Amino acid sequence: MRIPILRLGDILLTSIQSDITDDQALTLQVDILKQLGDSRALGVLLDITALDVVDSYMTRILSETARMARLMGGEVVITGMSPMVALSLIEMGRDLHDVLTALDVEQGVEKLKRRLDATGDEDDDRPRCERGSANARD
């Protein structure tokens, strides 16, 4: 089963509602990146509130998805990480370095908007909605 990805203005929103398999995680990564490119959205909010466990593979997928989205000109905020998930990531020696996180979806949207506004100030004078390819930030 595919995880739905919704578009809210310039932001894509997806929420993992239950534990997922490695194949589903990889499919979600591909779907997020495809929709980011197709929709010309500027950012992605990925809610993991429902995840009780995030293993090293899922951590790698989340981190790589954020890095790939940045290469495409987008930003990613991961929301809803439980204390147990954060603890297990640290105990495993893993982290989501260079990945924006927020406690919940509301804070994640605000953080993503602030990040996009700040990034937009660094771009040229075109409005944010005119962002084209990944090269638009060069």
C-alpha positions as CSV (number, residue, x, y, z in Angstrom):
1,M,0.0,0.0,0.0
2,R,1.3,3.4,-1.0
3,I,1.5,6.2,1.6
4,P,-0.5,9.3,0.4
5,I,1.3,12.5,-0.3
6,L,-0.9,15.7,-0.2
7,R,0.0,19.1,-1.6
8,L,-0.7,22.1,0.6
9,G,0.4,25.2,-1.4
10,D,4.1,24.9,-1.9
11,I,4.4,22.1,0.6
12,L,4.0,18.3,0.2
13,L,2.7,16.6,3.3
14,T,2.9,12.9,4.1
15,S,2.3,11.0,7.3
16,I,3.4,7.5,8.0
17,Q,0.5,6.0,9.9
18,S,2.0,2.7,10.9
19,D,5.3,0.8,10.8
20,I,6.4,0.2,7.2
21,T,8.6,-2.3,5.5
22,D,11.9,-1.5,3.9
23,D,10.3,-1.7,0.5
24,Q,7.5,0.7,1.5
25,A,10.1,3.1,2.9
26,L,12.0,3.0,-0.5
27,T,8.7,3.5,-2.4
28,L,7.9,6.4,-0.2
29,Q,11.3,8.0,-0.9
30,V,10.8,7.6,-4.7
31,D,7.2,8.9,-4.5
32,I,8.3,12.0,-2.5
33,L,11.1,12.9,-4.9
34,K,8.9,12.3,-8.0
35,Q,6.1,14.5,-6.6
36,L,8.6,17.1,-5.5
37,G,9.8,17.4,-9.1
38,D,6.5,17.0,-10.8
39,S,4.6,19.4,-8.5
40,R,7.3,22.0,-8.2
41,A,6.6,22.1,-4.5
42,L,9.3,23.9,-2.4
43,G,9.3,21.6,0.6
44,V,8.2,18.4,2.2
45,L,6.8,17.7,5.6
46,L,7.2,14.1,6.7
47,D,5.3,13.1,9.8
48,I,6.6,10.0,11.6
49,T,4.4,10.3,14.8
50,A,3.0,6.8,14.4
51,L,6.4,5.1,14.1
52,D,7.3,3.2,17.3
53,V,10.6,2.1,15.8
54,V,13.0,3.6,13.4
55,D,15.8,1.3,12.5
56,S,19.1,2.1,10.8
57,Y,17.7,1.5,7.3
58,M,14.7,3.8,7.9
59,T,17.1,6.4,9.3
60,R,19.2,6.2,6.2
61,I,16.1,6.5,3.9
62,L,14.9,9.6,5.8
63,S,18.3,11.2,5.7
64,E,18.9,10.4,2.1
65,T,15.4,11.7,1.1
66,A,16.1,15.0,2.8
67,R,19.5,15.3,1.0
68,M,18.1,14.4,-2.4
69,A,15.2,16.9,-1.9
70,R,17.8,19.6,-1.2
71,L,19.7,18.7,-4.3
72,M,16.4,19.2,-6.2
73,G,15.9,22.6,-4.7
74,G,13.5,21.6,-1.9
75,E,13.6,21.4,1.9
76,V,12.4,18.6,4.2
77,V,11.2,18.8,7.8
78,I,10.6,15.5,9.7
79,T,8.0,15.8,12.5
80,G,6.6,13.7,15.3
81,M,9.7,11.8,16.4
82,S,8.9,10.1,19.7
83,P,11.4,10.2,22.6
84,M,11.9,6.5,22.3
85,V,12.8,6.8,18.6
86,A,15.2,9.7,19.3
87,L,16.8,7.6,22.1
88,S,17.2,4.6,20.0
89,L,18.8,6.6,17.2
90,I,21.4,8.0,19.6
91,E,22.0,4.6,21.1
92,M,22.6,3.1,17.6
93,G,25.0,5.9,16.9
94,R,22.7,7.2,14.2
95,D,21.3,10.6,13.7
96,L,19.5,12.7,11.1
97,H,22.3,15.2,10.7
98,D,21.4,18.2,8.5
99,V,17.7,17.2,8.6
100,L,15.3,19.7,10.0
101,T,13.0,18.3,12.7
102,A,10.0,19.6,14.6
103,L,7.9,18.2,17.5
104,D,4.6,18.2,15.5
105,V,3.1,19.0,12.2
106,E,2.1,22.6,13.2
107,Q,5.6,23.4,14.3
108,G,7.0,21.6,11.2
109,V,4.9,23.7,8.8
110,E,6.1,26.9,10.5
111,K,9.7,25.8,10.5
112,L,9.4,24.8,6.8
113,K,7.9,28.2,5.9
114,R,10.6,30.1,7.7
115,R,13.3,28.0,6.0
116,L,11.7,28.5,2.6
117,D,11.4,32.3,3.2
118,A,15.0,32.4,4.3
119,T,16.1,30.4,1.3
120,G,14.0,32.5,-1.0
121,D,15.9,35.6,0.2
122,E,19.2,34.0,-1.0
123,D,17.8,33.1,-4.4
124,D,17.3,35.7,-7.2
125,D,14.4,38.2,-7.2
126,R,11.8,35.8,-8.7
127,P,8.8,34.9,-6.6
128,R,9.2,31.5,-4.9
129,C,6.4,30.0,-7.0
130,E,8.5,30.4,-10.1
131,R,11.2,28.0,-9.0
132,G,11.9,25.7,-11.9
133,S,14.5,22.9,-12.0
134,A,17.1,22.0,-9.4
135,N,19.4,24.5,-11.2
136,A,17.1,27.4,-10.2
137,R,19.2,27.9,-7.1
138,D,22.6,28.0,-8.8
